[in-house]
Amino acid sequence: MVGRSNVGKSSLINAVLKRKAVARVSQSPGKTQAIQFYLVNERFHIVDLPGYGYAKVSKDVKRSWGSLVRSYLDSADALRLIFLLLDARRTPSEDDRLMHQWTRASDIEERIVLTKSDKLSNNQLLRSTEAIATDLAIGPEELIPCSTITGKGIEHLRREIASRL
């Protein structure tokens, strides 16, 4: 799971695993400052990477997170799928676009998840999905709207994970 700070990575991990407190959820961005590995059923890991973008930390710490994430992504031989999380209410940031370009250039499959989709009406979500897809030069069908509140899209993510085991 990768995405900017405060996009909902930890909440999504908890929802996918049907657990409330596997990944620590915080109200303040930038709390995940290391790579977190969650072993699931002794079969595979879900990995929570530090968020990029807004976080109340020094620029040196932000740079170290970037190096840490790049190093992990470049050397993780067992990595089969990256979930790039984007806030459904926001246009992709430069960091989001760079991460998307990196995953497209690598041999690692990517699924783009639109978190917090419950915060938008159906019409707003449709418009947002189309705008994000245009921004990333992909089809809107490649985006997976999700909500940890309503459960929308969670089963889709579980199927994506299970299909790679």
Biotite code that builds the C-alpha atoms (Angstrom):
import biotite.structure as struc

atoms = struc.array([
    struc.Atom([0.000, 0.000, 0.000], chain_id="A", res_id=1, res_name="MET", atom_name="CA", element="C"),
    struc.Atom([1.468, 3.302, -1.056], chain_id="A", res_id=2, res_name="VAL", atom_name="CA", element="C"),
    struc.Atom([0.073, 6.815, -1.134], chain_id="A", res_id=3, res_name="GLY", atom_name="CA", element="C"),
    struc.Atom([0.340, 10.262, 0.331], chain_id="A", res_id=4, res_name="ARG", atom_name="CA", element="C"),
    struc.Atom([0.068, 10.919, 4.035], chain_id="A", res_id=5, res_name="SER", atom_name="CA", element="C"),
    struc.Atom([-3.497, 10.832, 5.349], chain_id="A", res_id=6, res_name="ASN", atom_name="CA", element="C"),
    struc.Atom([-4.945, 8.970, 2.344], chain_id="A", res_id=7, res_name="VAL", atom_name="CA", element="C"),
    struc.Atom([-6.151, 6.091, 4.530], chain_id="A", res_id=8, res_name="GLY", atom_name="CA", element="C"),
    struc.Atom([-3.567, 3.330, 4.040], chain_id="A", res_id=9, res_name="LYS", atom_name="CA", element="C"),
    struc.Atom([-3.797, 1.984, 7.595], chain_id="A", res_id=10, res_name="SER", atom_name="CA", element="C"),
    struc.Atom([-7.595, 2.117, 7.647], chain_id="A", res_id=11, res_name="SER", atom_name="CA", element="C"),
    struc.Atom([-7.731, 0.276, 4.324], chain_id="A", res_id=12, res_name="LEU", atom_name="CA", element="C"),
    struc.Atom([-5.371, -2.444, 5.562], chain_id="A", res_id=13, res_name="ILE", atom_name="CA", element="C"),
    struc.Atom([-7.588, -2.956, 8.622], chain_id="A", res_id=14, res_name="ASN", atom_name="CA", element="C"),
    struc.Atom([-10.709, -3.132, 6.413], chain_id="A", res_id=15, res_name="ALA", atom_name="CA", element="C"),
    struc.Atom([-9.157, -5.603, 3.964], chain_id="A", res_id=16, res_name="VAL", atom_name="CA", element="C"),
    struc.Atom([-8.036, -7.820, 6.856], chain_id="A", res_id=17, res_name="LEU", atom_name="CA", element="C"),
    struc.Atom([-11.402, -7.479, 8.658], chain_id="A", res_id=18, res_name="LYS", atom_name="CA", element="C"),
    struc.Atom([-9.572, -6.312, 11.786], chain_id="A", res_id=19, res_name="ARG", atom_name="CA", element="C"),
    struc.Atom([-9.919, -3.052, 13.651], chain_id="A", res_id=20, res_name="LYS", atom_name="CA", element="C"),
    struc.Atom([-6.404, -2.450, 14.900], chain_id="A", res_id=21, res_name="ALA", atom_name="CA", element="C"),
    struc.Atom([-3.824, -4.378, 12.890], chain_id="A", res_id=22, res_name="VAL", atom_name="CA", element="C"),
    struc.Atom([-2.455, -1.203, 11.332], chain_id="A", res_id=23, res_name="ALA", atom_name="CA", element="C"),
    struc.Atom([-2.289, 1.805, 13.612], chain_id="A", res_id=24, res_name="ARG", atom_name="CA", element="C"),
    struc.Atom([-4.621, 4.580, 12.466], chain_id="A", res_id=25, res_name="VAL", atom_name="CA", element="C"),
    struc.Atom([-3.829, 8.169, 13.374], chain_id="A", res_id=26, res_name="SER", atom_name="CA", element="C"),
    struc.Atom([-5.638, 11.452, 12.911], chain_id="A", res_id=27, res_name="GLN", atom_name="CA", element="C"),
    struc.Atom([-2.386, 13.273, 12.184], chain_id="A", res_id=28, res_name="SER", atom_name="CA", element="C"),
    struc.Atom([-0.557, 12.631, 8.900], chain_id="A", res_id=29, res_name="PRO", atom_name="CA", element="C"),
    struc.Atom([2.938, 11.188, 8.784], chain_id="A", res_id=30, res_name="GLY", atom_name="CA", element="C"),
    struc.Atom([2.693, 8.757, 11.701], chain_id="A", res_id=31, res_name="LYS", atom_name="CA", element="C"),
    struc.Atom([3.843, 5.766, 9.635], chain_id="A", res_id=32, res_name="THR", atom_name="CA", element="C"),
    struc.Atom([7.556, 6.529, 9.515], chain_id="A", res_id=33, res_name="GLN", atom_name="CA", element="C"),
    struc.Atom([8.870, 3.071, 8.671], chain_id="A", res_id=34, res_name="ALA", atom_name="CA", element="C"),
    struc.Atom([7.880, 0.227, 6.393], chain_id="A", res_id=35, res_name="ILE", atom_name="CA", element="C"),
    struc.Atom([5.312, -1.900, 8.237], chain_id="A", res_id=36, res_name="GLN", atom_name="CA", element="C"),
    struc.Atom([4.965, -5.589, 7.303], chain_id="A", res_id=37, res_name="PHE", atom_name="CA", element="C"),
    struc.Atom([1.763, -7.425, 8.207], chain_id="A", res_id=38, res_name="TYR", atom_name="CA", element="C"),
    struc.Atom([1.970, -11.216, 7.867], chain_id="A", res_id=39, res_name="LEU", atom_name="CA", element="C"),
    struc.Atom([-1.430, -12.554, 6.857], chain_id="A", res_id=40, res_name="VAL", atom_name="CA", element="C"),
    struc.Atom([-2.369, -16.178, 7.607], chain_id="A", res_id=41, res_name="ASN", atom_name="CA", element="C"),
    struc.Atom([1.309, -17.178, 7.442], chain_id="A", res_id=42, res_name="GLU", atom_name="CA", element="C"),
    struc.Atom([0.993, -16.864, 3.615], chain_id="A", res_id=43, res_name="ARG", atom_name="CA", element="C"),
    struc.Atom([1.775, -13.329, 2.485], chain_id="A", res_id=44, res_name="PHE", atom_name="CA", element="C"),
    struc.Atom([2.568, -9.836, 3.665], chain_id="A", res_id=45, res_name="HIS", atom_name="CA", element="C"),
    struc.Atom([0.673, -6.621, 3.240], chain_id="A", res_id=46, res_name="ILE", atom_name="CA", element="C"),
    struc.Atom([3.178, -3.807, 3.374], chain_id="A", res_id=47, res_name="VAL", atom_name="CA", element="C"),
    struc.Atom([2.322, -0.291, 4.541], chain_id="A", res_id=48, res_name="ASP", atom_name="CA", element="C"),
    struc.Atom([4.809, 2.234, 3.181], chain_id="A", res_id=49, res_name="LEU", atom_name="CA", element="C"),
    struc.Atom([5.358, 5.660, 4.749], chain_id="A", res_id=50, res_name="PRO", atom_name="CA", element="C"),
    struc.Atom([3.145, 8.295, 3.173], chain_id="A", res_id=51, res_name="GLY", atom_name="CA", element="C"),
    struc.Atom([4.526, 10.987, 0.959], chain_id="A", res_id=52, res_name="TYR", atom_name="CA", element="C"),
    struc.Atom([3.371, 14.573, 0.612], chain_id="A", res_id=53, res_name="GLY", atom_name="CA", element="C"),
    struc.Atom([1.974, 16.419, 3.603], chain_id="A", res_id=54, res_name="TYR", atom_name="CA", element="C"),
    struc.Atom([3.416, 15.411, 6.943], chain_id="A", res_id=55, res_name="ALA", atom_name="CA", element="C"),
    struc.Atom([4.556, 17.428, 9.928], chain_id="A", res_id=56, res_name="LYS", atom_name="CA", element="C"),
    struc.Atom([8.149, 16.236, 9.808], chain_id="A", res_id=57, res_name="VAL", atom_name="CA", element="C"),
    struc.Atom([11.426, 17.770, 8.717], chain_id="A", res_id=58, res_name="SER", atom_name="CA", element="C"),
    struc.Atom([12.525, 17.780, 5.076], chain_id="A", res_id=59, res_name="LYS", atom_name="CA", element="C"),
    struc.Atom([15.424, 15.478, 5.996], chain_id="A", res_id=60, res_name="ASP", atom_name="CA", element="C"),
    struc.Atom([13.003, 12.904, 7.410], chain_id="A", res_id=61, res_name="VAL", atom_name="CA", element="C"),
    struc.Atom([10.806, 13.191, 4.286], chain_id="A", res_id=62, res_name="LYS", atom_name="CA", element="C"),
    struc.Atom([13.861, 12.599, 2.084], chain_id="A", res_id=63, res_name="ARG", atom_name="CA", element="C"),
    struc.Atom([14.848, 9.563, 4.129], chain_id="A", res_id=64, res_name="SER", atom_name="CA", element="C"),
    struc.Atom([11.314, 8.147, 3.689], chain_id="A", res_id=65, res_name="TRP", atom_name="CA", element="C"),
    struc.Atom([11.631, 8.594, -0.080], chain_id="A", res_id=66, res_name="GLY", atom_name="CA", element="C"),
    struc.Atom([14.945, 6.736, -0.118], chain_id="A", res_id=67, res_name="SER", atom_name="CA", element="C"),
    struc.Atom([13.510, 4.008, 2.108], chain_id="A", res_id=68, res_name="LEU", atom_name="CA", element="C"),
    struc.Atom([10.462, 3.509, -0.117], chain_id="A", res_id=69, res_name="VAL", atom_name="CA", element="C"),
    struc.Atom([12.454, 3.564, -3.369], chain_id="A", res_id=70, res_name="ARG", atom_name="CA", element="C"),
    struc.Atom([14.965, 1.098, -1.958], chain_id="A", res_id=71, res_name="SER", atom_name="CA", element="C"),
    struc.Atom([12.189, -1.264, -0.853], chain_id="A", res_id=72, res_name="TYR", atom_name="CA", element="C"),
    struc.Atom([10.310, -1.082, -4.159], chain_id="A", res_id=73, res_name="LEU", atom_name="CA", element="C"),
    struc.Atom([13.491, -1.608, -6.186], chain_id="A", res_id=74, res_name="ASP", atom_name="CA", element="C"),
    struc.Atom([14.633, -4.637, -4.180], chain_id="A", res_id=75, res_name="SER", atom_name="CA", element="C"),
    struc.Atom([11.428, -6.423, -3.092], chain_id="A", res_id=76, res_name="ALA", atom_name="CA", element="C"),
    struc.Atom([11.590, -9.589, -5.189], chain_id="A", res_id=77, res_name="ASP", atom_name="CA", element="C"),
    struc.Atom([8.346, -10.975, -3.734], chain_id="A", res_id=78, res_name="ALA", atom_name="CA", element="C"),
    struc.Atom([6.356, -7.817, -4.520], chain_id="A", res_id=79, res_name="LEU", atom_name="CA", element="C"),
    struc.Atom([3.442, -8.840, -6.755], chain_id="A", res_id=80, res_name="ARG", atom_name="CA", element="C"),
    struc.Atom([1.032, -5.915, -6.615], chain_id="A", res_id=81, res_name="LEU", atom_name="CA", element="C"),
    struc.Atom([1.076, -2.275, -5.597], chain_id="A", res_id=82, res_name="ILE", atom_name="CA", element="C"),
    struc.Atom([-2.077, -0.573, -4.437], chain_id="A", res_id=83, res_name="PHE", atom_name="CA", element="C"),
    struc.Atom([-1.602, 3.130, -5.140], chain_id="A", res_id=84, res_name="LEU", atom_name="CA", element="C"),
    struc.Atom([-4.069, 4.937, -2.900], chain_id="A", res_id=85, res_name="LEU", atom_name="CA", element="C"),
    struc.Atom([-5.478, 8.296, -3.968], chain_id="A", res_id=86, res_name="LEU", atom_name="CA", element="C"),
    struc.Atom([-8.053, 10.404, -2.163], chain_id="A", res_id=87, res_name="ASP", atom_name="CA", element="C"),
    struc.Atom([-11.179, 10.390, -4.360], chain_id="A", res_id=88, res_name="ALA", atom_name="CA", element="C"),
    struc.Atom([-11.755, 14.052, -3.472], chain_id="A", res_id=89, res_name="ARG", atom_name="CA", element="C"),
    struc.Atom([-8.371, 15.308, -4.703], chain_id="A", res_id=90, res_name="ARG", atom_name="CA", element="C"),
    struc.Atom([-6.580, 15.541, -8.016], chain_id="A", res_id=91, res_name="THR", atom_name="CA", element="C"),
    struc.Atom([-3.356, 13.505, -8.082], chain_id="A", res_id=92, res_name="PRO", atom_name="CA", element="C"),
    struc.Atom([-0.322, 15.329, -6.734], chain_id="A", res_id=93, res_name="SER", atom_name="CA", element="C"),
    struc.Atom([3.034, 15.394, -8.501], chain_id="A", res_id=94, res_name="GLU", atom_name="CA", element="C"),
    struc.Atom([4.178, 12.671, -6.072], chain_id="A", res_id=95, res_name="ASP", atom_name="CA", element="C"),
    struc.Atom([1.106, 10.564, -6.973], chain_id="A", res_id=96, res_name="ASP", atom_name="CA", element="C"),
    struc.Atom([1.872, 10.950, -10.686], chain_id="A", res_id=97, res_name="ARG", atom_name="CA", element="C"),
    struc.Atom([5.533, 10.049, -10.151], chain_id="A", res_id=98, res_name="LEU", atom_name="CA", element="C"),
    struc.Atom([4.592, 6.914, -8.184], chain_id="A", res_id=99, res_name="MET", atom_name="CA", element="C"),
    struc.Atom([2.110, 5.935, -10.912], chain_id="A", res_id=100, res_name="HIS", atom_name="CA", element="C"),
    struc.Atom([4.759, 6.439, -13.614], chain_id="A", res_id=101, res_name="GLN", atom_name="CA", element="C"),
    struc.Atom([7.285, 4.411, -11.627], chain_id="A", res_id=102, res_name="TRP", atom_name="CA", element="C"),
    struc.Atom([4.885, 1.488, -11.219], chain_id="A", res_id=103, res_name="THR", atom_name="CA", element="C"),
    struc.Atom([3.940, 1.579, -14.883], chain_id="A", res_id=104, res_name="ARG", atom_name="CA", element="C"),
    struc.Atom([7.632, 1.508, -15.843], chain_id="A", res_id=105, res_name="ALA", atom_name="CA", element="C"),
    struc.Atom([8.356, -1.422, -13.499], chain_id="A", res_id=106, res_name="SER", atom_name="CA", element="C"),
    struc.Atom([7.260, -5.013, -13.885], chain_id="A", res_id=107, res_name="ASP", atom_name="CA", element="C"),
    struc.Atom([4.979, -4.752, -10.871], chain_id="A", res_id=108, res_name="ILE", atom_name="CA", element="C"),
    struc.Atom([1.211, -4.677, -11.297], chain_id="A", res_id=109, res_name="GLU", atom_name="CA", element="C"),
    struc.Atom([-0.575, -1.607, -9.975], chain_id="A", res_id=110, res_name="GLU", atom_name="CA", element="C"),
    struc.Atom([-4.142, -1.073, -8.866], chain_id="A", res_id=111, res_name="ARG", atom_name="CA", element="C"),
    struc.Atom([-5.257, 2.478, -8.175], chain_id="A", res_id=112, res_name="ILE", atom_name="CA", element="C"),
    struc.Atom([-7.624, 2.747, -5.237], chain_id="A", res_id=113, res_name="VAL", atom_name="CA", element="C"),
    struc.Atom([-9.759, 5.840, -4.667], chain_id="A", res_id=114, res_name="LEU", atom_name="CA", element="C"),
    struc.Atom([-10.145, 6.068, -0.904], chain_id="A", res_id=115, res_name="THR", atom_name="CA", element="C"),
    struc.Atom([-12.757, 8.064, 0.968], chain_id="A", res_id=116, res_name="LYS", atom_name="CA", element="C"),
    struc.Atom([-15.257, 7.620, -1.878], chain_id="A", res_id=117, res_name="SER", atom_name="CA", element="C"),
    struc.Atom([-18.080, 7.682, 0.669], chain_id="A", res_id=118, res_name="ASP", atom_name="CA", element="C"),
    struc.Atom([-17.427, 11.416, 1.136], chain_id="A", res_id=119, res_name="LYS", atom_name="CA", element="C"),
    struc.Atom([-18.720, 12.107, -2.402], chain_id="A", res_id=120, res_name="LEU", atom_name="CA", element="C"),
    struc.Atom([-22.155, 11.752, -3.956], chain_id="A", res_id=121, res_name="SER", atom_name="CA", element="C"),
    struc.Atom([-22.433, 9.292, -6.843], chain_id="A", res_id=122, res_name="ASN", atom_name="CA", element="C"),
    struc.Atom([-22.304, 12.156, -9.369], chain_id="A", res_id=123, res_name="ASN", atom_name="CA", element="C"),
    struc.Atom([-19.298, 13.749, -7.659], chain_id="A", res_id=124, res_name="GLN", atom_name="CA", element="C"),
    struc.Atom([-17.514, 10.374, -7.557], chain_id="A", res_id=125, res_name="LEU", atom_name="CA", element="C"),
    struc.Atom([-18.184, 9.830, -11.260], chain_id="A", res_id=126, res_name="LEU", atom_name="CA", element="C"),
    struc.Atom([-16.782, 13.277, -12.132], chain_id="A", res_id=127, res_name="ARG", atom_name="CA", element="C"),
    struc.Atom([-13.802, 12.785, -9.823], chain_id="A", res_id=128, res_name="SER", atom_name="CA", element="C"),
    struc.Atom([-13.059, 9.324, -11.242], chain_id="A", res_id=129, res_name="THR", atom_name="CA", element="C"),
    struc.Atom([-13.094, 10.692, -14.778], chain_id="A", res_id=130, res_name="GLU", atom_name="CA", element="C"),
    struc.Atom([-10.849, 13.639, -13.845], chain_id="A", res_id=131, res_name="ALA", atom_name="CA", element="C"),
    struc.Atom([-8.327, 11.422, -12.020], chain_id="A", res_id=132, res_name="ILE", atom_name="CA", element="C"),
    struc.Atom([-8.279, 8.910, -14.879], chain_id="A", res_id=133, res_name="ALA", atom_name="CA", element="C"),
    struc.Atom([-7.661, 11.721, -17.386], chain_id="A", res_id=134, res_name="THR", atom_name="CA", element="C"),
    struc.Atom([-4.897, 13.161, -15.202], chain_id="A", res_id=135, res_name="ASP", atom_name="CA", element="C"),
    struc.Atom([-3.161, 9.748, -15.029], chain_id="A", res_id=136, res_name="LEU", atom_name="CA", element="C"),
    struc.Atom([-3.846, 8.924, -18.707], chain_id="A", res_id=137, res_name="ALA", atom_name="CA", element="C"),
    struc.Atom([-5.754, 5.736, -17.884], chain_id="A", res_id=138, res_name="ILE", atom_name="CA", element="C"),
    struc.Atom([-9.324, 4.539, -18.280], chain_id="A", res_id=139, res_name="GLY", atom_name="CA", element="C"),
    struc.Atom([-11.773, 5.248, -15.438], chain_id="A", res_id=140, res_name="PRO", atom_name="CA", element="C"),
    struc.Atom([-12.462, 1.494, -15.224], chain_id="A", res_id=141, res_name="GLU", atom_name="CA", element="C"),
    struc.Atom([-8.898, 1.071, -13.916], chain_id="A", res_id=142, res_name="GLU", atom_name="CA", element="C"),
    struc.Atom([-9.794, 2.931, -10.725], chain_id="A", res_id=143, res_name="LEU", atom_name="CA", element="C"),
    struc.Atom([-11.281, 1.156, -7.704], chain_id="A", res_id=144, res_name="ILE", atom_name="CA", element="C"),
    struc.Atom([-13.473, 3.418, -5.562], chain_id="A", res_id=145, res_name="PRO", atom_name="CA", element="C"),
    struc.Atom([-13.263, 2.308, -1.921], chain_id="A", res_id=146, res_name="CYS", atom_name="CA", element="C"),
    struc.Atom([-14.625, 3.238, 1.447], chain_id="A", res_id=147, res_name="SER", atom_name="CA", element="C"),
    struc.Atom([-13.599, 1.808, 4.788], chain_id="A", res_id=148, res_name="THR", atom_name="CA", element="C"),
    struc.Atom([-16.831, 3.270, 6.200], chain_id="A", res_id=149, res_name="ILE", atom_name="CA", element="C"),
    struc.Atom([-19.325, 1.646, 3.803], chain_id="A", res_id=150, res_name="THR", atom_name="CA", element="C"),
    struc.Atom([-17.147, -1.298, 2.704], chain_id="A", res_id=151, res_name="GLY", atom_name="CA", element="C"),
    struc.Atom([-17.417, -0.293, -0.949], chain_id="A", res_id=152, res_name="LYS", atom_name="CA", element="C"),
    struc.Atom([-14.591, -1.841, -2.997], chain_id="A", res_id=153, res_name="GLY", atom_name="CA", element="C"),
    struc.Atom([-13.072, -3.809, -0.120], chain_id="A", res_id=154, res_name="ILE", atom_name="CA", element="C"),
    struc.Atom([-14.096, -7.211, -1.480], chain_id="A", res_id=155, res_name="GLU", atom_name="CA", element="C"),
    struc.Atom([-12.642, -6.208, -4.883], chain_id="A", res_id=156, res_name="HIS", atom_name="CA", element="C"),
    struc.Atom([-9.281, -5.573, -3.172], chain_id="A", res_id=157, res_name="LEU", atom_name="CA", element="C"),
    struc.Atom([-9.445, -8.930, -1.381], chain_id="A", res_id=158, res_name="ARG", atom_name="CA", element="C"),
    struc.Atom([-10.024, -10.656, -4.729], chain_id="A", res_id=159, res_name="ARG", atom_name="CA", element="C"),
    struc.Atom([-7.062, -8.781, -6.246], chain_id="A", res_id=160, res_name="GLU", atom_name="CA", element="C"),
    struc.Atom([-4.845, -10.034, -3.410], chain_id="A", res_id=161, res_name="ILE", atom_name="CA", element="C"),
    struc.Atom([-6.193, -13.609, -3.498], chain_id="A", res_id=162, res_name="ALA", atom_name="CA", element="C"),
    struc.Atom([-5.655, -13.880, -7.267], chain_id="A", res_id=163, res_name="SER", atom_name="CA", element="C"),
    struc.Atom([-1.908, -13.494, -6.715], chain_id="A", res_id=164, res_name="ARG", atom_name="CA", element="C"),
    struc.Atom([-1.501, -16.150, -4.032], chain_id="A", res_id=165, res_name="LEU", atom_name="CA", element="C"),
])
